[in-house]
Amino acid sequence: MDLIRPAIRSTFIRLTVILVMLPFLYLASVSKLSLIPNVPLHPNLAVSSNSLELVSDNATFESMSCPKAGVCFLSGFEGNSQGAIDFTNNNGITFMPLSLQTSLGNINQISCPTVTACYIAVQNQSTDTSQLYLTLNGGATFNQLAQAPTTAMNYMSISCSSATTCMFVGSDIYSNPFIYTTENAGASFNTVTVPVGVAEINDVSCDNVGTCGIAGVTNTSSPVFYFEDNMSTTFSQVNLPTSIGSTTGISCSISYFCILIGTDIHSIPIATVIDLNSQTVTSLALPAGIQTLNSVSCQGSSVISGCLMVGSNSSSQPAVLSTLNFGTVNSVTVTSPLSTGSFNAVSCSSITSCGILGNTASTRGLFAQFNQGSLTLNEVTNTIPTFRSLDCVNSTLCLGATSSTI
């Protein structure tokens, strides 16, 4: 299971969603994107051979899920706060809207473990709460999960390992963090007891056997790390070194191992390997000159694993670091000249294939492809907001998003 990035939304977030058919990149300023030159992919979109310009679009998307290669779902709302879901089943050549019940409001989270099963979180602005719905027929009908907790205000992330087993993370009407799980497609829910003193959950990441690492912040602003095994209802704490000041990313895509990035108490970038079996913590030595680490993604197995970390260096240029089996951390050389700027999001579909998004100092978009140890950089002519998230389903298709407050 890939990286989960919860983000508390005190305001609506507008996502710019892009589809990337490597090595080409086209951008849309608010909506979907096509990679086929001169072919309109969606009403209100116009495509040229080197850019995609948005003419107008009523939908604002806040979440995305790709259950298999070539199939992706986007969820959000239209101008009248009516819920909206668009999907593609042909690598983004076309997007089609689902016909939803008129009673559904803003859909701020979606998770589709299969092409027919999708869980969505729908905001009810009149009660300031959120409800969960499930479809098992590809969106033809959505049924409310009546057993879901009624005090949930904001679902920050939904992660499903199958059509029946999911984890839900968010905050309730009292601003307390919560974690719920279901193992029977929402017929019942288990409440995971969040440890006393945890004020906020920053990141959750689950490996390929159902073990999840949870990074959070205490009431005294100290970073904490917990993990739970197999959707259990209890946490085990891993004691982090007191030298860790803050965390910016976590990836647990390898069985019983997580890598945590952030800064120490002196604001120096750090990378830490956490062995969930032994509950031991090991610091990785980073190359000199790294200024920030913003995102991390790992893939592999217990036999061989690889992780990519991205950020910026002391020359204010985008930086990429790699490590195999949590050994020596190496800087990855970019095969084209670098502008000043930063890489903000990375997603690896395999140990040898990753996509990276970022921005130049002039806010132009950056996209990089990591393939078999080499990195190719493309600077996009469009001026866009900072990239917020990225999901690479395979070596040829990535779904990315930017955000801006509206």
N, C-alpha and C positions, 0 to 999 in steps of 0.2 A: 504494500500500500504506500502510495507516495505521500509527500509532504502535505500536512494540513496547516493552513495559515489562518487562524482566527483573527478577526479584527473587529473591535467594538465600534459600532456605528452610532454616533450621537446625531449625525445628520445623514441624509441620503447621499450615497456615493454613486457617481456616474462612472461607469466602466467603459473604456475604449477596448473593444475586443478585437484581437487580430488572429488570423490563422496563418501559419507559416508553412509553406511547402519548401523545405530547404533545397538550395541555399537562397531562395528568393524571399523577400519580405515586402509586404504591402500593408499599409495602415489605414484604418478608418478612424475618423475623429470622435465618433461616438458609438459605432455599431459594429456589425459583422464585417468580415473582410473576405474578398476573393483573391485568389492567386492566379486566375486565368486572365491574361491581358485581353482588354477590349470586349469582355463579356460581362454584362450586368448580372450580378448575383442575386439581387434583392431589390424590390421596389425602393426607390429613393437613393440607391447607390449608383455611382458612375465609376467605371474602372478604366484606367489607361494603362499603357504598357509599363509605366514606371511608378505609378502611384494609384491610390484609391481615395477619391474625394467623396465625403458624405454630403449629399444635397440636403436631405432632411430625414428625420426618423422620429417616430413617436415613442419608441421604447427606450428605456434606460435599464441596463443589465447590471446586476450586482453579484452574480455567482455563475459558475460554469462547472460542468462535469462531462467527462469523456469516458464512457464505459468500455469502448473498444476503438481500435484504429479506424479513423474515418467517421466516427459517430460522436457528436458532441451536443450537449444541451446548454442553453443559456437561459437564466431566469432573472426577472426583475419586475418592472411595472411600466405601464403606459402613462400618458399625460394625465389621465383621470384617476390615477392610482389603482387602476385595474391590473391584476397580475398578468404577466406575460412570460411565455416560454417559447423560444425558437429552437429549432434543432437542424442539424445537418447530418446526412448519412452518406455523403459522397465527398468527404475531405474538404468541405467548405465551398464546393462549387455552387451549391444553392443552400439557402436557409429557408425553412418553412415554419410558420407560427402554428402552435397547437391551439385548438379551440378549447378554451377553459370555461369553467362555470363562472357566471357573472359575479358570484358572491366572493370569489377569491380576491384578496387584496395584494399588496406588494409581496412578491416572493423573493426574499432576500437570501435564501440558501437553497441549493439543490444538490443532491447526491444520487447518482444513477449507477448502482453496482452492475446492472445489466442493461441491455437496450430496451427492455420492457418494464423494468422496475426502477422507479424514481421516488425518492423522499424529498419533500419540499417543506420549508418553513414559511408560513404566511403571516404577515403582520396584521393585527387588528388594531387600528389606530384609535378606535372608540374606547377600547378597554386597555390599551397600552400593553397588550400581551401578544404572544405568537402561538399559532396552532400548527400541528404537524399533519401533513397529508401524504398519502401513498397511492401510486398507481402501479398496477401489475400488468397493464395492457398497453404500455408505450405512451401513456398520456391521454388515451381515449376517455378515461374517467379517473378522477382523483377522489379518494375517500378519506375523510378526517379520521385520525387515530384518536379515538375518544379516550383512551387510557393514558395519553400523554399528560405530563404534569401541567396543571393549569396556571402555575405561577411564573412560567417562563416568559420573560420579556423580550429577550434578544438571543436568537441562536447564532453563534459566531461561526460554528463549523458543524457539518454533518459528515461522518466518515463511515462507509459501509464496506465490510469485507465480503458480504454476500447479500442476496435479496432479502434475507431474514435477519441479519446481524449487523447492527449499526451502533455507533457512538455519537452522542449529541453533546455539544459543549456550548455554553453561553452564560448569560447572567439573568437573574430573576428580577421580579418587581422591586425587590429590596436591595438591588445592586450587588447581590452575592453571587459568586461564580457557582455554576453547577455542571455536573457531568451525568448524563443518563445513558443507559444502554438498553437495547432490546435484542433478543435472540429468537423472536418468533414473529417478525414482521409487524411489530407494534401492537400485538395482542396484549402484551404487558411490558412494563418498563422497570428497570432496576435503577435505583439511585446510588451513584458512587459517592461515598462520603468524602467531600473535599476536606483536607486536613485543616484543623483550626489555625488561624493566622494567615492563611493564604487569601490575599485580597484580590488577586487577579491571575487569570491563566493567559499566558502570552502565546504559547505554542503547544501544539499536540502533534505527535508524529507516531505512526504505527508501523511496525515491521511486517514482514510477509507471513508471520505465524500468529498475528493477533496480539502481540505485546506492544503497548503504547507507552511512550515517554511523554511526560507533561512538564513543561517549564512554566514557572509562575513567579509571582512577586509577593512577598509577605506584607503585612501591614506596616512594617518598618522599611519597606523598599529594598529588602534583601532578596536576591534570586534564590529560588528553590527548585529542586528537580525530584519528581516522583515517577514511578512507573506502575502499571497494572498489567496483569497477565491474563490473556484470554477473556477479555470483557468482564473481569471480576469486579466486585463492588468494593474492593479495598485497595489502598495505595501502599506501596513500599517506598520509603524515602532513601535517596542516595545523597549522602553528605557531600556537598560541593566545597571546594577549597574557599576559605574566607577571602582569598585574593580576587575572586570573581566579582566584578562590580555590576554587570548587566549582561543580558543575553539578547541576541538579535536573530537567532535561527537555530533550528534543530532538525536533524534527519535521523530517523530510526528505520531505514529501509533494509537493514541487514539484520539477520536473526540475532536478537539479544544484544545488539550493539547500537549505540547512538553517538552522534557527534554534535556537540553543542558549540556554537560560536557566539562571540560577544566581545566585551572589554573587561579588563581588570579594574581594580579600584583607582588606577591612575589613567584610565581611559585608553590603555594600550590594547590593540586587538589580540584576542586569544582564541584558541581552538582546543576543545577538551573532548577526549574519548571516554565514554561511559560504558563499562561492561556490566550489563544487567544481571548476569549470572553471579558474578563475584561481588557486584556492587562496588567496584573499584573505579577510580577516576585517574586518567593519565593525560597530562598536558602535551600537546604537540608543539614542537619548535617551528616557528614560522620564519620564512625568509625575511631578511632585513628590508625595511622600507615600506611595509604594509601599513596603510593609514586606517582603513575601515574594512570590516567583513560584514556583508549585508545579507547573504543567503548561502545555504549549503544544500547539496543533494547527494545522496549516496545510493548506490545500487550494487548488487552482487549476492554472495552467499557466504556461508561459514568457511568456504574454501578460499575464495578470492573476492575481494571487495574493492570498490573505488569510490572516492568522494571528490567533488569539486566544490570549492569555496570561491565566492566572488565578492568584489568590493572595489577599493581604490588604493593607490600607492601614494607615497609621500610627494610624488611629482603631480598629484591630482589627476592621474590617468587611471582608466579602468584596469583592474588587476584580477587575475585568475590563478588559483592555487589548486594543485591536485595531490592526492595521496593514495597509494595502494596499500591495502591491508593495514591502514592506520600507521604506516611507517613514515619515512622521510616526506616532508611537505615540499613540493617543488613549484616554482613559478612556471606558468605555461606561457610560452612565447607566442605573441600574436603575429600573424603573417602579413598584416598590413599596418600602415602607420596609425598610431593611436592619437585621438584628440583628447583634450582634457575632459574629464567626466568621471562616471562611475558605472559599474555593473551592479544592478539591484536585485535581480532574480535569476535563479538557475534551476533547471529541471533536467534530470538525467533519465532517459528511458532504458538505458543499459549501462554497463561499466565503461563502454567505449563511445557512447553517443549522448550528447547533452546539448540543450539550447540555453542561451544566456541573453537577457535583455537588460538594457540600461539607457543612459542618456549622456549626451555631451554637456559641457558647461553651458552651451547655448540652447539647451533643452531639445536638441534633435535626438531622434531615437537611435539606439545602437542595438544591433542584433549580432550575436556571435554563435558560430557552430563549432562545437568540440567533437572531433571525429578521429578515433584511433590515435589520440595523443596530440594532434595538431589543432590549432584554433584559427578560424577564419572570421574576420570582422567585417560587418557591413554597417555603414552609416546611412541612416534614412534621412531623406530631405525634409520630411514632415517635422514641424515643431509640435511636440506632444507633451502632455504631463508625464510625471515620473511613472515608470512601470511599477505595478503593484504586485502582480503574480504571474506565474507561468506554469503550464502543464504540458510536457512533451509526451505524447502517447506512444510515439515510435520515432525512428530516425528521420522521418520525413514530415511529420506533422506536429506542430506546437500550437497551443491555444494560450494567448497571453492577454493581459488587461492592464489598462492604466486607470487612474482614478483622479477625480477632482470634485470638490464639494460644490453642490449646486444650491 
